[in-house]
Amino acid sequence: MGRTTIHLFLNRLLANYFTVYVKLFRYQHYIKGAHFQPYQIFFTSLQKELDDKFIG
């Protein structure tokens, strides 16, 4: 693999991570309704899992 291929792969990976992270953040902060608590816990755990996996 060349440097360009690795560079493009890492850019795409970072863009995908950022998109998922922002969507989880928005889902977590705009939850309404009767199932607020379980969804809040679920999205918080997903966000923590992403943080642990990519940020360290």
Secondary structure, DSSP 8 states (H G I E B T S, - for coil): --HHHHHHHHHHHHHHHHHHHHHHHHHHHT--STTHHHHHHHHHHHHHHHIIIII-
